[in-house]
Amino acid sequence: MALSCTLKLLPRHLRPSSALLSSLPGGDHSLVKEKTTAVKQREKKKAREDISLPGSSWEERLANAVTPLWRLPYQEQLQVKHESQRKVLQTLASRLEELGVDGQKPGGLCCPLQPVVPSPVINGYRNKSTFSVNQGPDGNPKTVGLYVGTGRERNIVCVRANHVENIPSKHKQVAQCYEEFIRRSPLDPCLLFHEGGHWRELVVRTTSRGHTMAIVTFHPQELGQEALAAQKALLKEFFTCGPGTVCDLTSLYFQESTMTRCSHEQSPFQLLHGEPHIFEELLGLKFRISPDAFFQVNTGGAEVLYQTVGEPSQAGGDTVLLDICCGTGTIGLSLARQVAKVIGVEVVEKAIEDARWNAAFNGISNCEFHRGKAETVLPQLLSSWGDARPLVAVVNPSRAGLHYRVVRAIRNCKSIRRLLYISCKPEGEAMRNFLELCCPPDPGKKLAGEPFAPTLAIPFDMFPHTGHCELVLLLTR
């Protein structure tokens, strides 16, 4: 499919610029001009209008919503993502210039941008999927799938994910079995907390070792312990003796939750069947994964990412590596053999337990992991830092970005000269962090330390078929 023809398939915010298209090999300048007017007209339509075109099947609408690039050949997906990352760096350069930082590079970028590193796996790469329960296209409220529509428009429909390219078949199988189970159950689904109902979302996690973990969320409402025990027994029976046995679950968990999201500390994950953990192999290391522990969603892509970050970090044998938001310790442990020491910080208690187990199991003794909020733990660690060895920091926060106190602690620690910021949404809250780390000293905000400067940007395609990209930004001072 020609690139000019496939433009019409993209939502407005993902379409590459005419400059990029004309610079591609074989780019037709006249064709770009010819299409400009039509493209501008289409840009006025929102992405949600594109996914509800008459005649489109519900499956196609879902695929367009979740994986908007799925129709594009993979090389063209990478070109689109490179353009989006270029715009991120241009925005950062402009914002820094407004703050009095003059560091624009050719093309108006804040630093050199490398080509997007492709994912080694393009289809079915997700090792974790979350499925909702809600009304389907046929009106059945016990439909397990993903949402099409928006709450604002009040047109949300839950559609089975059978045709979503980035979800593996095993996840779809477990979701289909869970749907069969709740449709057999006399209990209602919990669509809105205040309206009652019980059956809620399903999380499926898998590994390259063939392990499968299923986590069912359940709203207890007014049920007593005896009634809850009966429901757990029925769920276990379905997946161990009934139709759900085809899923061959390694672990089946049940969580009672009266909130949208619950940690293990707030409401413990209850193991109904199988092993308490599943295991993954990454760069020759074995990692233990708990129900709510963070692990990069694309295992093959994570291997490429972790192999690459070691070089720009310049972490050598005398270096201390500070791994902030470390999850199960994957980044720190993958680099542990080339540095003097790794210090990890993570808020999720079970993830820290996994990280410590992972270090011990793999025979890595130069790591220590601290459990707690980074904004609490990190200032304490760095305020009295007296180690003369080079200190390199790696941060891999959620989309919410780093807490301001974390940014301030990093900024004010003179020993940190190199910082690798890994973000799956650099145009979001990460942009605020970039500006706080690179702006001139600001006593009013207690940013007294020498500012960092963007030095190199390396995008990784961890999410084929979607518009998202993982950006590794090297900041130095």
N, C-alpha and C positions, 0 to 999 in steps of 0.2 A: 504494500500500500504506500503510495507516495506521501511524503511529509506534508505537502500542500493540501492533500485531500483529507489527511487525518486531523488537521487543525480543527475542523468542525466538531470533532469528537471531544475536545477538551473544554473544561470549564474555563472561564475568563482568566482566573488568576494563575492558570498553569500554561497558558499559551506563550510560546517563545516569541521574542521580538523579531521584527522584520530584519533588523541588523544581524541577528544570530542566524536566521534562515538564509539570508543572502551570503553569509560567510561559509556556509556548509559546503562540502564538496558537491559539485554539480548544482549549486543553488541557482535558481532562475530568477534574476532580478525583476524581469517584466512580470513574471507570474506573481511574485510577492506584491508588486504594486497593484496588480489586477485584483488581488484578494483583499487589499487593505480595507476598502469600504465595507465589504461584507463582514470582515472580521470585527470591525469597530461596532457594527450593528449588533452582532452576536454578543459582543462584550457587555452590552446593556442588559442582557438577560442574566439572571442569577443561576448559580449551579443547580439549585433545587428545581428550577424550571426545566433544566436539561434532563433531569432524571425522571420526569413525570410526563414525558411526551406521549400523546395518545398512540396506541398501537404497540408500545413497548411492554414486554412481559414484566411481571414483578421481579423476576430474577435478573433481568437486564437492568432494571432501575436500581436494584440493590448493588449490582456489580459496578454501575456507573457512580453510585454514591460512595461506596467503600474503596473501590479501586479504579479511579477515573482514568488512569492511563492504560487500562488492560487491553484496549484495542490496538495500541501502538506497538510496532516492533521495538524490541528492547533497546537497541541503539538509539532510537529516537526518544525513548523515555529518558535515557541518560542525558541527551542533549537538552531536553526540557528542564531537567533538574539542575544541570550546570548553569543554565540561564537564571533559574530562581536563586541559586546560591550567589551568583554574580550580583544580583540585585540586593541581596542581604549585605554583601560587603560594600556595595556602593552606599547603601543607607547608613551603615556604620561609619563610613568615611565622612559622609555629610554631617552626621550627628556630632562626630568628634570635632569636625571643623567649627561647628557652632559653639563648641566648648573651648575653642582656642587651640585645638590640637591640629597641627598641619602635618599630615602624614599620608596624603593621597598618593597612590601609585598609578601607573599607566592604566587607563580605562576608568579612572575615578574610583578604583578599589582602595581599600585600606591596607591590603597586603596581597602578595601573589596568591592566585587561586589555581590549584592543581585540577586536572580532569577528575570527574567522578569515578571513584573506584567501584567497579561493578560487583554485584552480588554473585557468588558462585552458584546459587540456587535461585531460580526465578519464580517457579510455581510451587505452591504448597509449602512455603518456607517457614510459616509461623509455627513456633513451638508452644504458643499459648493463645487461646481464643476464648473470648467471653461471649456467651449467647444469652439473649434476653428472653423473657416470656411475656407475650402480650397478644393482642388481637391480630390475627393473620388476615390476608386478603379476602379469605372466605368468611371472615367474621368470627372464627373460632378463637376464643381468648387463650386457649392452651396451645399456642404456636411458639416453637422455639427457633429463634433465628436472630437476625440483625435488623436494626430499624431503618426504614425509609420514611422520609418526611421530617417535620420539625415540630417541637412542642409549641412554638409560637403560632404556627399555622394550624395546630390541632389536627394534623393529618398523618400522625404516626401510624405506620403499619409494620408489623413484625413479619419478616420474610425469611424463609429457610435459606441457608447460605450454600445451597448445593452447587451454585455456579460461580462462587467467588473464588478467583484464581489463587489467592495467597493463603487460603485455608486448606490444610491437608485433609485427605479423605478420612483419616482416623477421627479427626475432630468432628467432621460432619456426621460420621457414623454414631458417635457418642451422643451428639445433639439429637439425632433422629430417634435414638432409643430413649433418651430422656423425655422427648415429646410423647412417645408412645406410653411411657410410664405415667406421666401426669394426666394424660387423657383417660387412662384407666382409673386414676385415683378419684374418689368422691370429693376430695378437697379442691377448693377453687384456687386459681392462681392469684398471686398478690400483684395486682396491677398498680393500685394506689394504696399506700399504707393505711389511710383512714377509712378505706372502703372494705377492709378485711382481706381474706384470702391468704394463702400460704406459700405456694410454690413460686420460687423466684429464679434468679439467674443460675447459669451453669458455666463453670470455668473448666476448660480441658487443657492439660499440659502434657506434652510428649517430648521424648528425647530420641536421639539417633540410635540409642541402644535398644529401642523398641519398648520403652516404658510409657505407660499412659496413666495419668492421674486425673480423676474427675472430682470436682468440688461443687456440691449442690448447696445453694443458699435457700433458707426456709424462714419465713416469718412465723413465729410461734403464736402470735395474737394471744388468745386466751386459753390455748391448749395446756392441759396439765402434763406432768412428767410421764404418766402412763400412756396418754395419747401420743405424745412425742416419741416415745420409745416404740410404739406400734408403727408409726410412719417410717422411722429409721429402719426397722426390721423389714418392712415391705420394700423399701428402696434397696436395701442390701440383697434381699431375696431376688429381686428383679434382675440385678446386675451379676449375681453369682450363680443363680439357679434357673432364671427365666430367660426371656428373649434378649436381655442385655448382656448375656454371657459372650455374645459375638464380639463385644468390645474388648474382652480380655484385659480388664483393668488391673493395673499394678496396685493402684491405691484408689479408694473411694472415700471421700471426706464429706461431712455434713456440717454446715454452720448455721446456727440460729442467729438471725440478725434482724433487729428492728430499725436499722439505719441503712442508708444507701450503700456505704462501705464500712466494713468492720475489720480491724486488725485481729490477730490471734489474741492479743492481750485484752481487747474489748469483748470478744466473744470467741472462745477457743474453737479451732477446727477439730471436729470429732472424727477420728478414724473409724469407719464402719467395716472396712475390709482391706486386706493386703498390707503392703509395706508403708511405713510412715514417710518415706522419701522416695523420690526417683533420682536417677543418676545420669549425668551427661559427661562426655569426654570432649575436652577442648585443648588443643595444642599439646597433646600427650598427657594432660592432667585429668583427674577424675573429680567431678564436682557433684556435691549433694544438694538437692533442691527441695525446699519445703513448700507448702501450699502457697504462702504469700511472699516468698522471697523473690527479689528482682533478678531476672536473668535476661540477657538480650534476646529479643524475640526471634531473631534470625541467627541460628547457631553457626552456620557456615560463614555468614557475613561477619559475625563476631570474631571468628578466628582470623579473618583477614584484617579486621580493625585492630585487634590486639597485637598482631604481628607487626603492624605498621607504626603504631604509636610509640614504640620504643625508640625509633630512630630520631624523630624530632624532639623527644624529651631529653635526649643526650644523657640519659641516666646510666652512669657507669658504676664500677665496682665500689666506689667510695660514696655513692649517692644514697640519701634517704628519700624514699618515695612516699609521698603523702597521698593516699587514695581516699578521696572524699566522696560520700554516697557510694560506698564500695559494694553494696549488695552482698552476694555470696563470695566476694573477694576475687572475682575472675581477673580483673585488670592487674591488681597488685600481685596475685599469685603467678600470673603469666609472665611478669617481669621480675619476679623475686630472685631468680637465679643470676640476674645480671646487675643487681644492686646490693648495697650493704644491708639495707633494712627497709621493710614496708610497714607503714602505719595506716590502718584502715579505720574509717568512721562510718557508721550506718545506724539509722534509727530503728529498723525492724529487728526485734530481738532474735527471731528465728533465723534471719539471714546471717546475723553475727555468729550464732551457733553453727550454722552451715559453714561459714568462712573459716572458723577455727577448726572444724572437723576436716575441711578440705585441705587446710595447711598441714595438719597432722598426718592425714592419710597419704598425702603426696610427699611426705618427708621434708617439708619446707619449714625450717625453724627460725627464719629471720623475719617473721611477720607477727605483728600484734594488732588486734582488732578491738575497737572501742565502741560500745553500744550507747546510743543516745542521739539527741538532735544535734546536727552539725553545728548549729548556732550556739549550742551550749558547750559541746565538747571541744570544738576547734579553738575558740579563744583561750580556753584553759591550757590546751596543749602548746599553743604558739606564744602565749604571753611571757612564758619563762624559757623559751627555746634557747638553749645554750650550746647545742651541738654545732661544732665547727664544720661538719661535713656538708657538702652541697645538698640542698633541699629542693626537690622537684615535686610539684603538686599536679594531680590529675583530678578533675571534677567531672562527674557524670550525673547531674541532677535530673529530677523529673521535669516535666514541661513547666512547672511552676518556677523553675530556676532556683538560684541560691538565695537563702535568707540574707538580708542586709548585713547582719552581724558576721556571717561567714565571709562575705566579700570584704568587709572591713578588716577581719583578722588576717586574711591572705594579703591584702594590700599593705597592711602595717607591719607584716613580718619581713624584715629585710633579708632574711636568709633565702626566701623564695625568689629565685631569679627567672625561673621558667615555669609556666603554667599551661597545661593542656586542658581546654574546656571542650567537653564532648556534649553536643546538644542535638536532640532530635527535632527541635523547633527553634532554630536560631533567630527567626524573625519575631518570636514571642518574648517571654520574660527573660530569656537569655540575653536579648539585646540590652535590656536594662543592666544586667550584670556586666556586659562588655563595657558599657559606658562608665559604670562605677569603677571598674578596674583600670580604665585607661584615661579617665579625666584628670585634669590638673589637681594638685592637692587642694582639699577643701576642709579647713578646720571646723567649719560649721557642721559638717557631716562626719567629722572625726576620721577623714581620709587623709592622713598626714604622710603616708608613705609615698615613695617614688612611684609614679604611674607605670603601668605596663603598656606595651605597644603591640598591636597585632603584627605578627611576623610571617605566618604561613597559614593557609586554609586548605584542608583536605576533606572533600565531601566523600562519604561512603553511602552507597545505595543499600541500605539495610531493609528497605521496604519497596521492592519492585511492585509495579502496577499502581502504586499510590503516588501522590504528589510530594510525599515526605522524603527527607534525606537527612542522614546523620552527618553533622559538620564537626570536624575536629579543628579547633582554632588554637594555634600556638601563640601564646602571649609571653613576651620577654621584657626584661628591663636590666 
